[in-house]
Amino acid sequence: MTDGRLIDFIEQVSGGTHLRVEENFGNGFVRLRSEEAERRQAKHDIRQVEDIVIEMLRNARDAGAKDIYIATTKEGSRRLITIIDDGDGIPPELQSLIFEPRVTSKLETMLEDDWGVHGRGMALFSIKSNVTSAAVVASGVGLGASIFVDIDTDLLSEKTDQSTFPEIVKDEDGNLKATKGPHNILRTSLEFALKHRKSPNVFIGTPSAIAKTLMERGSRQMTNDDLLFCNDVNELPVSRRLAVSTDAADLMANCAAIGLDISERTAHRILSGQIAAVSPLYEMAKGERSRQAKLDLIKDNRGLRLAKDDVEAFSREMEKAFELLAQRYYLSLTDVPRVSVKGDAITVRFQIEKE
């Protein structure tokens, strides 16, 4: 049999799988041959931090996640990101291999979405090649996963403005869409969430806010028996492990075990309700759209905008703060504090009289 006929025969028998796979690790994970990985070449490489976020979101989605949590913070030039999901999870023996080139669980499910081709086994390898460190913090078959990435933004840039929430509009089909804002981590995550609506849900916040969210949602997803008779927290899905924390020290340790770095003081604040949980990004976008639709804006020509309700609330707070001077210097206000915007300045004017 000639080589060509032999290849045709193997393809017919194996469906082409043999020719695409260099190594089979079991549990659905394989290393693709170079030719197959090249065929799946993505449309863009990792060029900035936001690219890492979208690749990790796609991985969690493709692993069947219903909920994806993004905990992110900045320490100097370091961007720290932990992404936790409730998807299929990663077997322990493969948790280091998944960062090697062409290793994927998507032999038959390569797909193309709004962000390019996905499933060639190069996304995690590309991420690790561009960051200080990347690792699976916690996972297991059927338990979801937590992946931590430490990025030096002096080497891999991110958008300077990481706080602006984009404007939310409705397209011609009535779907929400993010516009007019920097393509920062928030907008990248929001665009993914709006594309998929509630499947999966996407949450984003600081490590402490995500910890609070995981605690609350984990408690709702578990029975009383789960909470009372958990002998080994590592047997629980990663996204539910914080729900069994009994005190601040326990919560801090459980957070560290899934890649969330919080202090004991922060743990106390979470348990006492001083830190709020975050809503899914899709729900936040609906709320922001509703808010933007009815805004009565005070704005300057340079674009600084304050909502009327926010200005009035701020004015009331300034009136309360003025009480300190009023008591010490026998002053009284003749009108509510007036808030105005000009250029890059917010001015508060107190009209007073001396008693």
FENWOQUI-V595623 format. One record per backbone hydrogen bond with DSSP energy under -0.5 kcal/mol. CO is the residue of the C=O (numbers start at 0). NH is the residue of the N-H. If there is no record, write none. Layout:
# FENWOQUI-V595623
co->CO nh->NH
co->CO nh->NH
This chain:
# FENWOQUI-V595623
co->1 nh->5
co->2 nh->6
co->3 nh->7
co->4 nh->8
co->5 nh->9
co->6 nh->10
co->7 nh->11
co->8 nh->12
co->9 nh->13
co->9 nh->15
co->10 nh->14
co->13 nh->16
co->15 nh->19
co->16 nh->19
co->16 nh->20
co->19 nh->32
co->22 nh->24
co->22 nh->30
co->25 nh->28
co->28 nh->24
co->28 nh->25
co->29 nh->31
co->29 nh->103
co->30 nh->21
co->30 nh->22
co->32 nh->36
co->33 nh->37
co->34 nh->38
co->35 nh->39
co->37 nh->40
co->44 nh->46
co->47 nh->50
co->47 nh->51
co->48 nh->51
co->48 nh->52
co->49 nh->53
co->50 nh->54
co->51 nh->55
co->52 nh->56
co->53 nh->57
co->54 nh->58
co->55 nh->59
co->56 nh->60
co->57 nh->61
co->58 nh->62
co->59 nh->64
co->60 nh->63
co->62 nh->87
co->65 nh->200
co->66 nh->85
co->67 nh->202
co->68 nh->70
co->68 nh->83
co->69 nh->71
co->69 nh->204
co->70 nh->81
co->72 nh->79
co->74 nh->77
co->76 nh->78
co->76 nh->152
co->77 nh->74
co->77 nh->79
co->78 nh->80
co->78 nh->150
co->79 nh->72
co->80 nh->148
co->81 nh->70
co->81 nh->83
co->82 nh->146
co->83 nh->68
co->84 nh->144
co->86 nh->143
co->87 nh->141
co->90 nh->93
co->91 nh->94
co->93 nh->97
co->95 nh->98
co->96 nh->99
co->99 nh->102
co->101 nh->31
co->101 nh->103
co->103 nh->29
co->110 nh->117
co->112 nh->115
co->115 nh->112
co->117 nh->110
co->120 nh->101
co->120 nh->102
co->121 nh->125
co->122 nh->126
co->123 nh->127
co->124 nh->128
co->125 nh->129
co->126 nh->129
co->127 nh->130
co->132 nh->149
co->134 nh->136
co->134 nh->147
co->137 nh->145
co->139 nh->142
co->142 nh->237
co->143 nh->89
co->143 nh->139
co->144 nh->84
co->145 nh->136
co->145 nh->137
co->146 nh->82
co->147 nh->134
co->148 nh->80
co->148 nh->150
co->149 nh->131
co->149 nh->132
co->150 nh->78
co->150 nh->152
co->151 nh->154
co->151 nh->155
co->156 nh->48
co->159 nh->161
co->163 nh->165
co->166 nh->168
co->166 nh->178
co->168 nh->176
co->170 nh->173
co->174 nh->170
co->176 nh->168
co->178 nh->166
co->179 nh->166
co->181 nh->183
co->183 nh->187
co->184 nh->188
co->185 nh->189
co->186 nh->190
co->187 nh->191
co->188 nh->192
co->189 nh->193
co->190 nh->194
co->191 nh->195
co->192 nh->196
co->195 nh->198
co->199 nh->198
co->200 nh->67
co->201 nh->280
co->202 nh->69
co->204 nh->71
co->205 nh->209
co->206 nh->210
co->207 nh->211
co->208 nh->212
co->209 nh->213
co->210 nh->214
co->211 nh->215
co->212 nh->216
co->213 nh->217
co->214 nh->218
co->215 nh->219
co->216 nh->220
co->217 nh->221
co->218 nh->221
co->222 nh->226
co->223 nh->227
co->224 nh->228
co->228 nh->230
co->231 nh->234
co->232 nh->235
co->236 nh->239
co->236 nh->240
co->237 nh->240
co->239 nh->242
co->240 nh->243
co->241 nh->244
co->246 nh->250
co->247 nh->251
co->248 nh->252
co->249 nh->253
co->250 nh->254
co->251 nh->255
co->252 nh->256
co->253 nh->257
co->254 nh->257
co->254 nh->259
co->255 nh->258
co->258 nh->260
co->259 nh->261
co->262 nh->266
co->263 nh->267
co->264 nh->268
co->265 nh->269
co->266 nh->270
co->267 nh->271
co->268 nh->273
co->268 nh->274
co->269 nh->272
co->279 nh->283
co->280 nh->284
co->281 nh->285
co->282 nh->286
co->283 nh->287
co->284 nh->288
co->285 nh->289
co->286 nh->290
co->287 nh->291
co->288 nh->292
co->289 nh->293
co->290 nh->293
co->291 nh->294
co->294 nh->296
co->295 nh->307
co->296 nh->298
co->297 nh->305
co->299 nh->302
co->303 nh->299
co->305 nh->297
co->306 nh->310
co->307 nh->311
co->308 nh->312
co->309 nh->313
co->310 nh->314
co->311 nh->315
co->312 nh->316
co->313 nh->317
co->314 nh->318
co->315 nh->319
co->316 nh->320
co->317 nh->321
co->319 nh->322
co->320 nh->323
co->321 nh->325
co->322 nh->326
co->323 nh->327
co->324 nh->328
co->325 nh->329
co->325 nh->330
co->329 nh->354
co->331 nh->352
co->336 nh->338
co->337 nh->348
co->339 nh->346
co->341 nh->344
co->344 nh->341
co->344 nh->346
co->346 nh->339
co->347 nh->349
co->348 nh->337
co->348 nh->350
co->349 nh->351
co->350 nh->333
co->350 nh->334
co->352 nh->331
